[in-house]
Amino acid sequence: MLREPVANLVDPKAGGMSGHTGRYEKRLSDLKGLYADEAAHSALLTERGDVVVYDVEDFKPGADAGDLIYGVTRMSPGRIGREFFLTRGHIHARADRPEIYYGQQGRGLMQLESPEGETRIVEIGPQAICYVPPYWIHRSINVGEEDLVMVFAYPADSGQDYGIIEQSNGMRHRVMAGAQGWELVENPAYRPRSAATVESLLRPSA
C-alpha cells in the first residue's frame, strides 16, 4: 500500500515543524552525568531551574526499511562550566545506517567518534549539511549565542543506542570553551571499547 506524500513546514528561527507525529524534550536535569563539572551542573539547575535544553519534533511515517524519519531539533545556548550545551548522543542501533543534518540557525558542532575512539568535528551553521556516515557515534553541541536549529533525516529502521557513550564514561574528547571559541580536551575518564565490542559494532546489519 502506497503512503501519501507529505509536506512539513520548518520554523528556522524558533525550531519546530508542522505536522510532526512525535515530540520530546530534554531538560537540564536529564543531562546529569554528561558534564565533567557536576558542581556547575547542580549550580545552574538551582539558578535557572529545570529548563529545556533541547527539543525534537519529528515525522515518522513508519519503521520499514527504505523509509525515512525526519524532523527538527532546537538547542538553547548555554554552558556547564566550560562545556557547551549538548545532546546525549548516540549510535544507531543498526550501526550501518547514516544520518543527515541541515543547519537552519545558529552555530554548532557535530562531534563524531568511531567505535575505535577516533574523533571528528563538523561545524554546522545555516545552510550547512552534515553527513554522519554509518558506524559513527554522534552528538550535537551549541557553541553559539543563539538557538541552534537543525533539520535531520535518517533511515526509519535505524534505531538509537544511547548507552554506548555512558558505557565508555563519555566520549573520548570533551568540547570546551577556549580562547578561539572552542577546543577539544581529552576525557581522562574515557574507557576504550574492547576489540570484541568494536567488531560487533562494525558488523553489517542483517
Backbone as JSON Lines, residues from 0, in Angstrom:
{"i":0,"aa":"M","n":[0.84,-1.2,0.0],"ca":[0.0,0.0,0.0],"c":[0.88,1.25,0.0]}
{"i":1,"aa":"L","n":[0.62,2.13,-0.95],"ca":[1.41,3.35,-1.05],"c":[1.02,4.37,0.02]}
{"i":2,"aa":"R","n":[2.02,5.0,0.63],"ca":[1.75,6.11,1.54],"c":[1.56,7.38,0.73]}
{"i":3,"aa":"E","n":[0.81,8.31,1.31],"ca":[0.59,9.6,0.66],"c":[1.79,10.52,0.88]}
{"i":4,"aa":"P","n":[2.17,11.31,-0.12],"ca":[3.22,12.31,0.07],"c":[2.81,13.33,1.13]}
{"i":5,"aa":"V","n":[3.81,13.92,1.79],"ca":[3.57,14.85,2.89],"c":[4.49,16.06,2.74]}
{"i":6,"aa":"A","n":[4.01,17.21,3.13],"ca":[4.84,18.41,3.22],"c":[4.77,18.94,4.65]}
{"i":7,"aa":"N","n":[5.92,19.27,5.23],"ca":[6.01,19.83,6.58],"c":[6.75,21.17,6.51]}
{"i":8,"aa":"L","n":[6.27,22.14,7.25],"ca":[6.91,23.45,7.28],"c":[7.82,23.56,8.49]}
{"i":9,"aa":"V","n":[9.06,24.0,8.27],"ca":[10.05,24.16,9.33],"c":[10.12,25.64,9.72]}
{"i":10,"aa":"D","n":[10.15,25.89,11.02],"ca":[10.38,27.25,11.52],"c":[11.87,27.38,11.8]}
{"i":11,"aa":"P","n":[12.63,28.05,10.91],"ca":[14.08,28.1,11.07],"c":[14.55,28.97,12.23]}
{"i":12,"aa":"K","n":[13.67,29.81,12.77],"ca":[14.04,30.68,13.87],"c":[13.74,30.04,15.22]}
{"i":13,"aa":"A","n":[12.5,29.61,15.41],"ca":[12.08,29.06,16.7],"c":[12.27,27.55,16.78]}
{"i":14,"aa":"G","n":[12.6,26.9,15.66],"ca":[12.63,25.44,15.64],"c":[11.21,24.92,15.51]}
{"i":15,"aa":"G","n":[11.04,23.64,15.41],"ca":[9.71,23.07,15.29],"c":[9.33,22.83,13.85]}
{"i":16,"aa":"M","n":[8.33,21.97,13.67],"ca":[7.92,21.55,12.34],"c":[6.44,21.22,12.36]}
{"i":17,"aa":"S","n":[5.72,21.72,11.39],"ca":[4.3,21.43,11.3],"c":[4.08,19.96,10.95]}
{"i":18,"aa":"G","n":[2.95,19.42,11.39],"ca":[2.59,18.05,11.04],"c":[3.43,16.98,11.68]}
{"i":19,"aa":"H","n":[4.18,17.31,12.73],"ca":[5.03,16.29,13.35],"c":[4.16,15.23,14.03]}
{"i":20,"aa":"T","n":[4.69,14.02,14.06],"ca":[3.98,12.91,14.72],"c":[4.54,12.6,16.1]}
{"i":21,"aa":"G","n":[5.68,13.19,16.42],"ca":[6.29,12.96,17.73],"c":[7.04,14.18,18.21]}
{"i":22,"aa":"R","n":[7.18,14.29,19.52],"ca":[7.94,15.39,20.11],"c":[8.51,14.95,21.45]}
{"i":23,"aa":"Y","n":[9.74,15.32,21.73],"ca":[10.28,15.11,23.07],"c":[11.25,16.24,23.4]}
{"i":24,"aa":"E","n":[11.52,16.4,24.68],"ca":[12.43,17.44,25.12],"c":[13.32,16.89,26.23]}
{"i":25,"aa":"K","n":[14.5,17.48,26.32],"ca":[15.43,17.12,27.38],"c":[15.7,18.37,28.21]}
{"i":26,"aa":"R","n":[15.5,18.22,29.52],"ca":[15.71,19.32,30.45],"c":[17.08,19.21,31.1]}
{"i":27,"aa":"L","n":[17.44,20.25,31.82],"ca":[18.76,20.3,32.44],"c":[18.99,19.09,33.34]}
{"i":28,"aa":"S","n":[17.97,18.68,34.09],"ca":[18.13,17.52,34.98],"c":[18.38,16.23,34.21]}
{"i":29,"aa":"D","n":[17.86,16.14,32.96],"ca":[18.05,14.94,32.15],"c":[19.5,14.77,31.71]}
{"i":30,"aa":"L","n":[20.28,15.84,31.77],"ca":[21.67,15.81,31.29],"c":[22.68,15.6,32.43]}
{"i":31,"aa":"K","n":[22.16,15.28,33.6],"ca":[23.04,15.0,34.74],"c":[23.97,13.84,34.41]}
{"i":32,"aa":"G","n":[25.25,14.01,34.7],"ca":[26.23,12.97,34.44],"c":[26.95,13.11,33.12]}
{"i":33,"aa":"L","n":[26.49,14.01,32.25],"ca":[27.14,14.18,30.95],"c":[28.34,15.12,31.01]}
{"i":34,"aa":"Y","n":[28.37,15.97,32.02],"ca":[29.38,17.03,32.09],"c":[30.46,16.71,33.12]}
{"i":35,"aa":"A","n":[31.67,17.2,32.85],"ca":[32.79,16.95,33.77],"c":[32.59,17.67,35.09]}
{"i":36,"aa":"D","n":[32.03,18.89,35.02],"ca":[31.87,19.71,36.22],"c":[30.46,19.5,36.78]}
{"i":37,"aa":"E","n":[30.31,18.49,37.63],"ca":[28.99,18.17,38.19],"c":[28.5,19.26,39.13]}
{"i":38,"aa":"A","n":[29.43,19.94,39.81],"ca":[29.03,21.03,40.71],"c":[28.44,22.19,39.91]}
{"i":39,"aa":"A","n":[29.01,22.47,38.74],"ca":[28.49,23.54,37.89],"c":[27.1,23.18,37.37]}
{"i":40,"aa":"H","n":[26.88,21.9,37.06],"ca":[25.56,21.46,36.62],"c":[24.54,21.68,37.73]}
{"i":41,"aa":"S","n":[24.87,21.27,38.94],"ca":[23.95,21.44,40.07],"c":[23.67,22.92,40.34]}
{"i":42,"aa":"A","n":[24.71,23.75,40.24],"ca":[24.55,25.18,40.49],"c":[23.64,25.83,39.46]}
{"i":43,"aa":"L","n":[23.81,25.45,38.19],"ca":[22.97,26.02,37.14],"c":[21.52,25.56,37.29]}
{"i":44,"aa":"L","n":[21.33,24.31,37.71],"ca":[19.99,23.79,37.94],"c":[19.3,24.57,39.05]}
{"i":45,"aa":"T","n":[20.04,24.91,40.09],"ca":[19.49,25.71,41.19],"c":[19.19,27.13,40.72]}
{"i":46,"aa":"E","n":[20.08,27.69,39.92],"ca":[19.94,29.08,39.47],"c":[18.81,29.26,38.46]}
{"i":47,"aa":"R","n":[18.73,28.38,37.48],"ca":[17.8,28.57,36.36],"c":[16.57,27.67,36.43]}
{"i":48,"aa":"G","n":[16.59,26.68,37.3],"ca":[15.51,25.72,37.33],"c":[15.7,24.67,36.25]}
{"i":49,"aa":"D","n":[14.73,23.77,36.14],"ca":[14.86,22.65,35.21],"c":[14.42,23.06,33.81]}
{"i":50,"aa":"V","n":[15.21,23.93,33.18],"ca":[14.86,24.48,31.87],"c":[15.04,23.43,30.77]}
{"i":51,"aa":"V","n":[14.35,23.63,29.66],"ca":[14.52,22.77,28.49],"c":[15.82,23.15,27.8]}
{"i":52,"aa":"V","n":[16.7,22.18,27.6],"ca":[17.97,22.43,26.9],"c":[17.79,22.2,25.41]}
{"i":53,"aa":"Y","n":[17.1,21.11,25.04],"ca":[16.82,20.91,23.61],"c":[15.52,20.14,23.45]}
{"i":54,"aa":"D","n":[14.9,20.33,22.29],"ca":[13.67,19.61,21.98],"c":[13.7,19.16,20.52]}
{"i":55,"aa":"V","n":[12.94,18.12,20.25],"ca":[12.92,17.5,18.93],"c":[11.48,17.26,18.51]}
{"i":56,"aa":"E","n":[11.16,17.63,17.28],"ca":[9.88,17.28,16.66],"c":[10.19,16.49,15.4]}
{"i":57,"aa":"D","n":[9.52,15.34,15.23],"ca":[9.84,14.51,14.08],"c":[8.59,13.95,13.41]}
{"i":58,"aa":"F","n":[8.79,13.45,12.22],"ca":[7.73,12.81,11.45],"c":[8.17,11.38,11.16]}
{"i":59,"aa":"K","n":[7.4,10.42,11.66],"ca":[7.72,9.01,11.5],"c":[6.62,8.32,10.71]}
{"i":60,"aa":"P","n":[6.79,8.18,9.4],"ca":[5.75,7.54,8.6],"c":[5.62,6.05,8.88]}
{"i":61,"aa":"G","n":[6.7,5.43,9.38],"ca":[6.69,4.0,9.67],"c":[8.09,3.56,10.02]}
{"i":62,"aa":"A","n":[8.26,2.27,10.27],"ca":[9.58,1.74,10.65],"c":[10.15,0.83,9.58]}
{"i":63,"aa":"D","n":[9.58,0.87,8.38],"ca":[10.02,-0.03,7.31],"c":[11.39,0.35,6.78]}
{"i":64,"aa":"A","n":[12.21,-0.64,6.46],"ca":[13.48,-0.39,5.8],"c":[13.2,0.3,4.47]}
{"i":65,"aa":"G","n":[14.0,1.3,4.15],"ca":[13.79,2.06,2.92],"c":[13.0,3.32,3.11]}
{"i":66,"aa":"D","n":[12.36,3.49,4.28],"ca":[11.64,4.73,4.58],"c":[12.56,5.66,5.38]}
{"i":67,"aa":"L","n":[12.08,6.88,5.63],"ca":[12.85,7.88,6.36],"c":[12.08,8.43,7.54]}
{"i":68,"aa":"I","n":[12.8,8.74,8.6],"ca":[12.31,9.58,9.69],"c":[13.04,10.9,9.57]}
{"i":69,"aa":"Y","n":[12.31,12.0,9.73],"ca":[12.97,13.3,9.65],"c":[12.31,14.25,10.64]}
{"i":70,"aa":"G","n":[13.0,15.36,10.91],"ca":[12.45,16.31,11.87],"c":[13.37,17.48,12.11]}
{"i":71,"aa":"V","n":[13.12,18.17,13.22],"ca":[13.85,19.37,13.58],"c":[14.27,19.29,15.04]}
{"i":72,"aa":"T","n":[15.51,19.64,15.32],"ca":[15.98,19.76,16.69],"c":[16.37,21.2,16.98]}
{"i":73,"aa":"R","n":[16.03,21.67,18.17],"ca":[16.36,23.04,18.58],"c":[17.05,22.96,19.94]}
{"i":74,"aa":"M","n":[18.24,23.57,20.05],"ca":[19.0,23.55,21.29],"c":[19.32,24.97,21.74]}
{"i":75,"aa":"S","n":[19.07,25.24,23.02],"ca":[19.36,26.55,23.59],"c":[20.88,26.76,23.71]}
{"i":76,"aa":"P","n":[21.33,28.02,23.73],"ca":[22.74,28.28,24.03],"c":[22.97,28.2,25.54]}
{"i":77,"aa":"G","n":[24.16,27.84,25.93],"ca":[24.47,27.79,27.36],"c":[25.7,26.95,27.61]}
{"i":78,"aa":"R","n":[26.2,27.01,28.84],"ca":[27.39,26.25,29.22],"c":[27.22,25.69,30.62]}
{"i":79,"aa":"I","n":[27.85,24.55,30.84],"ca":[28.01,23.96,32.17],"c":[29.51,24.01,32.45]}
{"i":80,"aa":"G","n":[29.94,24.92,33.3],"ca":[31.37,25.13,33.45],"c":[31.92,25.62,32.13]}
{"i":81,"aa":"R","n":[32.91,24.91,31.59],"ca":[33.49,25.26,30.28],"c":[32.87,24.49,29.13]}
{"i":82,"aa":"E","n":[31.93,23.57,29.43],"ca":[31.33,22.77,28.36],"c":[30.03,23.38,27.89]}
{"i":83,"aa":"F","n":[29.83,23.35,26.58],"ca":[28.63,23.89,25.98],"c":[27.46,22.92,26.14]}
{"i":84,"aa":"F","n":[26.24,23.45,26.01],"ca":[25.06,22.58,25.98],"c":[25.22,21.59,24.82]}
{"i":85,"aa":"L","n":[24.8,20.36,25.07],"ca":[24.96,19.3,24.08],"c":[23.83,18.29,24.2]}
{"i":86,"aa":"T","n":[23.71,17.44,23.2],"ca":[22.73,16.34,23.25],"c":[23.38,15.11,23.88]}
{"i":87,"aa":"R","n":[22.54,14.16,24.28],"ca":[23.08,12.94,24.89],"c":[24.0,12.19,23.93]}
{"i":88,"aa":"G","n":[23.67,12.2,22.66],"ca":[24.46,11.49,21.67],"c":[24.09,10.02,21.57]}
{"i":89,"aa":"H","n":[24.37,9.42,20.41],"ca":[24.01,8.02,20.2],"c":[24.76,7.46,18.99]}
{"i":90,"aa":"I","n":[24.7,6.17,18.86],"ca":[25.0,5.48,17.62],"c":[23.7,4.81,17.22]}
{"i":91,"aa":"H","n":[23.51,4.56,15.95],"ca":[22.27,3.88,15.54],"c":[22.31,2.42,15.97]}
{"i":92,"aa":"A","n":[21.18,1.92,16.43],"ca":[21.09,0.52,16.83],"c":[21.5,-0.39,15.68]}
{"i":93,"aa":"R","n":[21.1,-0.03,14.47],"ca":[21.66,-0.63,13.26],"c":[22.78,0.31,12.84]}
{"i":94,"aa":"A","n":[23.99,0.0,13.29],"ca":[25.07,0.97,13.22],"c":[25.49,1.32,11.8]}
{"i":95,"aa":"D","n":[25.08,0.52,10.81],"ca":[25.45,0.82,9.42],"c":[24.49,1.79,8.74]}
{"i":96,"aa":"R","n":[23.64,2.46,9.53],"ca":[22.72,3.46,8.98],"c":[23.32,4.87,9.14]}
{"i":97,"aa":"P","n":[23.22,5.72,8.11],"ca":[23.75,7.08,8.17],"c":[22.69,8.08,8.64]}
{"i":98,"aa":"E","n":[23.08,9.34,8.7],"ca":[22.14,10.41,9.06],"c":[22.61,11.71,8.41]}
{"i":99,"aa":"I","n":[21.66,12.59,8.15],"ca":[21.94,13.91,7.59],"c":[21.41,14.98,8.54]}
{"i":100,"aa":"Y","n":[22.2,16.03,8.75],"ca":[21.76,17.22,9.49],"c":[21.93,18.44,8.58]}
{"i":101,"aa":"Y","n":[20.95,19.34,8.62],"ca":[20.97,20.53,7.78],"c":[20.74,21.75,8.66]}
{"i":102,"aa":"G","n":[21.76,22.61,8.78],"ca":[21.67,23.76,9.66],"c":[20.66,24.79,9.19]}
{"i":103,"aa":"Q","n":[19.88,25.32,10.12],"ca":[18.89,26.35,9.83],"c":[19.24,27.68,10.51]}
{"i":104,"aa":"Q","n":[19.71,27.6,11.75],"ca":[20.05,28.8,12.52],"c":[21.09,28.45,13.56]}
{"i":105,"aa":"G","n":[21.91,29.44,13.91],"ca":[22.87,29.25,14.99],"c":[24.19,28.69,14.52]}
{"i":106,"aa":"R","n":[25.01,28.35,15.49],"ca":[26.36,27.85,15.21],"c":[26.61,26.65,16.11]}
{"i":107,"aa":"G","n":[26.84,25.52,15.5],"ca":[27.0,24.3,16.28],"c":[28.08,23.4,15.74]}
{"i":108,"aa":"L","n":[28.31,22.32,16.46],"ca":[29.26,21.3,16.06],"c":[28.56,19.95,16.09]}
{"i":109,"aa":"M","n":[28.96,19.06,15.19],"ca":[28.63,17.66,15.31],"c":[29.91,16.96,15.73]}
{"i":110,"aa":"Q","n":[29.88,16.38,16.93],"ca":[31.02,15.63,17.42],"c":[30.8,14.16,17.1]}
{"i":111,"aa":"L","n":[31.74,13.57,16.38],"ca":[31.63,12.18,15.95],"c":[32.78,11.37,16.52]}
{"i":112,"aa":"E","n":[32.48,10.12,16.85],"ca":[33.51,9.22,17.37],"c":[33.34,7.85,16.74]}
{"i":113,"aa":"S","n":[34.43,7.31,16.21],"ca":[34.39,5.96,15.65],"c":[34.35,4.93,16.77]}
{"i":114,"aa":"P","n":[33.95,3.71,16.49],"ca":[33.98,2.68,17.53],"c":[35.36,2.51,18.17]}
{"i":115,"aa":"E","n":[36.43,2.76,17.39],"ca":[37.79,2.63,17.92],"c":[38.23,3.84,18.74]}
{"i":116,"aa":"G","n":[37.43,4.93,18.72],"ca":[37.75,6.1,19.54],"c":[38.33,7.28,18.8]}
{"i":117,"aa":"E","n":[38.31,7.28,17.47],"ca":[38.76,8.46,16.72],"c":[37.68,9.54,16.78]}
{"i":118,"aa":"T","n":[38.13,10.79,16.86],"ca":[37.21,11.92,16.95],"c":[37.23,12.74,15.66]}
{"i":119,"aa":"R","n":[36.06,13.17,15.24],"ca":[35.93,14.12,14.13],"c":[34.94,15.2,14.56]}
{"i":120,"aa":"I","n":[35.18,16.42,14.09],"ca":[34.28,17.54,14.36],"c":[33.84,18.15,13.03]}
{"i":121,"aa":"V","n":[32.54,18.33,12.86],"ca":[31.97,19.01,11.69],"c":[31.23,20.24,12.18]}
{"i":122,"aa":"E","n":[31.6,21.4,11.66],"ca":[30.92,22.63,12.04],"c":[29.62,22.77,11.25]}
{"i":123,"aa":"I","n":[28.56,23.23,11.94],"ca":[27.25,23.37,11.31],"c":[26.73,24.78,11.54]}
{"i":124,"aa":"G","n":[26.37,25.44,10.45],"ca":[25.73,26.74,10.5],"c":[24.57,26.74,9.52]}
{"i":125,"aa":"P","n":[23.92,27.88,9.3],"ca":[22.8,27.95,8.37],"c":[23.19,27.48,6.97]}
{"i":126,"aa":"Q","n":[22.38,26.6,6.42],"ca":[22.54,26.02,5.08],"c":[23.72,25.07,4.94]}
{"i":127,"aa":"A","n":[24.32,24.67,6.05],"ca":[25.39,23.67,6.02],"c":[24.79,22.29,6.22]}
{"i":128,"aa":"I","n":[25.2,21.34,5.4],"ca":[24.74,19.96,5.52],"c":[25.86,19.11,6.12]}
{"i":129,"aa":"C","n":[25.54,18.4,7.17],"ca":[26.48,17.48,7.81],"c":[26.04,16.04,7.52]}
{"i":130,"aa":"Y","n":[26.94,15.27,6.94],"ca":[26.69,13.85,6.69],"c":[27.36,13.04,7.79]}
{"i":131,"aa":"V","n":[26.57,12.29,8.54],"ca":[27.08,11.37,9.56],"c":[27.13,9.98,8.92]}
{"i":132,"aa":"P","n":[28.31,9.45,8.63],"ca":[28.39,8.15,7.97],"c":[27.96,7.01,8.89]}
{"i":133,"aa":"P","n":[27.71,5.85,8.33],"ca":[27.43,4.67,9.15],"c":[28.55,4.42,10.16]}
{"i":134,"aa":"Y","n":[28.19,3.84,11.29],"ca":[29.1,3.36,12.33],"c":[29.68,4.45,13.22]}
{"i":135,"aa":"W","n":[29.28,5.71,13.04],"ca":[29.85,6.78,13.87],"c":[28.88,7.16,14.98]}
{"i":136,"aa":"I","n":[29.39,7.21,16.2],"ca":[28.67,7.8,17.34],"c":[28.64,9.31,17.11]}
{"i":137,"aa":"H","n":[27.54,9.97,17.45],"ca":[27.47,11.4,17.19],"c":[26.58,12.13,18.18]}
{"i":138,"aa":"R","n":[26.96,13.37,18.45],"ca":[26.15,14.26,19.27],"c":[26.33,15.68,18.73]}
{"i":139,"aa":"S","n":[25.33,16.53,18.96],"ca":[25.42,17.92,18.52],"c":[25.64,18.83,19.72]}
{"i":140,"aa":"I","n":[26.33,19.94,19.46],"ca":[26.75,20.88,20.5],"c":[26.49,22.29,20.02]}
{"i":141,"aa":"N","n":[25.89,23.11,20.87],"ca":[25.63,24.51,20.52],"c":[26.78,25.37,21.05]}
{"i":142,"aa":"V","n":[27.63,25.86,20.14],"ca":[28.76,26.68,20.54],"c":[28.5,28.17,20.26]}
{"i":143,"aa":"G","n":[27.27,28.51,19.89],"ca":[26.93,29.89,19.56],"c":[26.21,30.6,20.69]}
{"i":144,"aa":"E","n":[25.67,31.78,20.35],"ca":[24.98,32.63,21.32],"c":[23.47,32.63,21.13]}
{"i":145,"aa":"E","n":[22.97,31.86,20.17],"ca":[21.54,31.78,19.91],"c":[21.14,30.32,19.75]}
{"i":146,"aa":"D","n":[19.84,30.07,19.63],"ca":[19.37,28.7,19.45],"c":[20.04,28.06,18.23]}
{"i":147,"aa":"L","n":[20.41,26.8,18.37],"ca":[20.89,26.0,17.26],"c":[19.7,25.2,16.73]}
{"i":148,"aa":"V","n":[19.34,25.42,15.46],"ca":[18.2,24.74,14.85],"c":[18.71,23.94,13.65]}
{"i":149,"aa":"M","n":[18.38,22.64,13.62],"ca":[18.83,21.76,12.54],"c":[17.7,20.83,12.11]}
{"i":150,"aa":"V","n":[17.64,20.57,10.82],"ca":[16.78,19.54,10.26],"c":[17.61,18.26,10.16]}
{"i":151,"aa":"F","n":[16.99,17.11,10.43],"ca":[17.7,15.84,10.33],"c":[16.86,14.82,9.58]}
{"i":152,"aa":"A","n":[17.52,13.79,9.06],"ca":[16.82,12.68,8.41],"c":[17.69,11.43,8.5]}
{"i":153,"aa":"Y","n":[17.04,10.29,8.78],"ca":[17.78,9.03,8.87],"c":[16.84,7.88,8.51]}
{"i":154,"aa":"P","n":[17.38,6.72,8.12],"ca":[16.55,5.58,7.76],"c":[15.63,5.16,8.9]}
{"i":155,"aa":"A","n":[14.41,4.83,8.55],"ca":[13.38,4.58,9.56],"c":[13.66,3.37,10.44]}
{"i":156,"aa":"D","n":[14.5,2.45,9.98],"ca":[14.79,1.26,10.78],"c":[16.11,1.38,11.55]}
{"i":157,"aa":"S","n":[16.63,2.6,11.68],"ca":[17.94,2.8,12.31],"c":[17.95,2.46,13.79]}
{"i":158,"aa":"G","n":[16.99,3.01,14.53],"ca":[17.0,2.9,15.99],"c":[18.15,3.71,16.58]}
{"i":159,"aa":"Q","n":[18.14,3.87,17.91],"ca":[19.2,4.61,18.6],"c":[19.71,3.82,19.8]}
{"i":160,"aa":"D","n":[21.01,3.85,19.98],"ca":[21.65,3.27,21.16],"c":[22.3,4.42,21.92]}
{"i":161,"aa":"Y","n":[21.67,4.85,23.03],"ca":[22.18,5.96,23.82],"c":[23.17,5.51,24.89]}
{"i":162,"aa":"G","n":[23.2,4.22,25.15],"ca":[24.04,3.72,26.22],"c":[25.52,3.63,25.88]}
{"i":163,"aa":"I","n":[25.84,3.67,24.59],"ca":[27.22,3.43,24.17],"c":[28.18,4.48,24.72]}
{"i":164,"aa":"I","n":[27.71,5.73,24.86],"ca":[28.57,6.78,25.4],"c":[28.75,6.6,26.91]}
{"i":165,"aa":"E","n":[27.66,6.3,27.59],"ca":[27.72,6.09,29.04],"c":[28.65,4.94,29.39]}
{"i":166,"aa":"Q","n":[28.62,3.87,28.6],"ca":[29.44,2.69,28.88],"c":[30.93,2.98,28.77]}
{"i":167,"aa":"S","n":[31.29,4.03,28.01],"ca":[32.69,4.42,27.88],"c":[33.05,5.62,28.76]}
{"i":168,"aa":"N","n":[32.15,5.96,29.71],"ca":[32.36,7.11,30.58],"c":[32.48,8.41,29.78]}
{"i":169,"aa":"G","n":[31.64,8.54,28.78],"ca":[31.65,9.73,27.93],"c":[32.39,9.48,26.63]}
{"i":170,"aa":"M","n":[32.44,10.51,25.79],"ca":[33.2,10.42,24.55],"c":[34.68,10.68,24.86]}
{"i":171,"aa":"R","n":[35.53,10.3,23.94],"ca":[36.97,10.38,24.19],"c":[37.43,11.82,24.42]}
{"i":172,"aa":"H","n":[36.79,12.76,23.76],"ca":[37.12,14.17,23.94],"c":[35.91,14.95,24.42]}
{"i":173,"aa":"R","n":[36.18,16.01,25.18],"ca":[35.15,16.96,25.56],"c":[35.38,18.25,24.77]}
{"i":174,"aa":"V","n":[34.29,18.89,24.35],"ca":[34.38,20.18,23.68],"c":[34.23,21.27,24.73]}
{"i":175,"aa":"M","n":[35.28,22.05,24.89],"ca":[35.34,23.07,25.93],"c":[35.46,24.46,25.31]}
{"i":176,"aa":"A","n":[34.95,25.46,26.01],"ca":[35.17,26.84,25.6],"c":[36.65,27.14,25.71]}
{"i":177,"aa":"G","n":[37.2,27.81,24.69],"ca":[38.62,28.14,24.68],"c":[38.86,29.52,24.1]}
{"i":178,"aa":"A","n":[40.11,29.89,23.99],"ca":[40.49,31.23,23.52],"c":[40.0,31.48,22.1]}
{"i":179,"aa":"Q","n":[39.93,30.43,21.27],"ca":[39.49,30.57,19.89],"c":[38.02,30.19,19.71]}
{"i":180,"aa":"G","n":[37.28,30.13,20.79],"ca":[35.87,29.76,20.73],"c":[35.6,28.42,21.37]}
{"i":181,"aa":"W","n":[36.25,27.36,20.85],"ca":[36.12,26.03,21.42],"c":[37.38,25.24,21.17]}
{"i":182,"aa":"E","n":[37.58,24.2,21.96],"ca":[38.74,23.33,21.81],"c":[38.39,21.93,22.29]}
{"i":183,"aa":"L","n":[39.13,20.96,21.78],"ca":[38.96,19.57,22.22],"c":[39.92,19.28,23.36]}
{"i":184,"aa":"V","n":[39.38,18.65,24.41],"ca":[40.17,18.28,25.57],"c":[39.97,16.78,25.83]}
{"i":185,"aa":"E","n":[41.05,16.06,26.07],"ca":[40.96,14.63,26.37],"c":[40.12,14.4,27.61]}
{"i":186,"aa":"N","n":[39.27,13.37,27.55],"ca":[38.45,12.97,28.68],"c":[39.22,11.9,29.47]}
{"i":187,"aa":"P","n":[39.75,12.25,30.64],"ca":[40.59,11.29,31.38],"c":[39.82,10.06,31.87]}
{"i":188,"aa":"A","n":[38.5,10.15,31.94],"ca":[37.7,9.02,32.41],"c":[37.3,8.07,31.29]}
{"i":189,"aa":"Y","n":[37.65,8.43,30.06],"ca":[37.21,7.62,28.9],"c":[37.74,6.19,28.98]}
{"i":190,"aa":"R","n":[36.85,5.25,28.71],"ca":[37.2,3.83,28.72],"c":[37.07,3.28,27.3]}
{"i":191,"aa":"P","n":[38.17,2.93,26.63],"ca":[38.1,2.42,25.25],"c":[37.26,1.15,25.17]}
{"i":192,"aa":"R","n":[36.65,0.95,24.02],"ca":[35.85,-0.25,23.8],"c":[36.76,-1.44,23.49]}
{"i":193,"aa":"S","n":[36.31,-2.61,23.89],"ca":[37.1,-3.81,23.63],"c":[37.08,-4.14,22.14]}
{"i":194,"aa":"A","n":[38.05,-4.95,21.72],"ca":[38.11,-5.37,20.32],"c":[36.84,-6.11,19.92]}
{"i":195,"aa":"A","n":[36.29,-6.89,20.84],"ca":[35.05,-7.63,20.53],"c":[33.88,-6.67,20.33]}
{"i":196,"aa":"T","n":[33.81,-5.62,21.16],"ca":[32.73,-4.64,21.03],"c":[32.85,-3.89,19.71]}
{"i":197,"aa":"V","n":[34.07,-3.49,19.35],"ca":[34.29,-2.79,18.09],"c":[33.89,-3.67,16.91]}
{"i":198,"aa":"E","n":[34.3,-4.94,16.96],"ca":[33.96,-5.87,15.88],"c":[32.45,-6.01,15.76]}
{"i":199,"aa":"S","n":[31.78,-6.1,16.88],"ca":[30.33,-6.24,16.87],"c":[29.66,-5.01,16.28]}
{"i":200,"aa":"L","n":[30.14,-3.8,16.63],"ca":[29.57,-2.56,16.13],"c":[29.75,-2.42,14.62]}
{"i":201,"aa":"L","n":[30.89,-2.91,14.11],"ca":[31.19,-2.75,12.68],"c":[30.59,-3.86,11.81]}
{"i":202,"aa":"R","n":[29.88,-4.78,12.44],"ca":[29.25,-5.86,11.69],"c":[28.01,-5.32,10.97]}
{"i":203,"aa":"P","n":[27.89,-5.51,9.66],"ca":[26.7,-5.01,8.94],"c":[25.41,-5.6,9.49]}
{"i":204,"aa":"S","n":[24.34,-4.8,9.47],"ca":[23.04,-5.27,9.93],"c":[22.49,-6.33,8.98]}
{"i":205,"aa":"A","n":[21.71,-7.23,9.53],"ca":[21.11,-8.29,8.7],"c":[20.05,-7.69,7.79]}
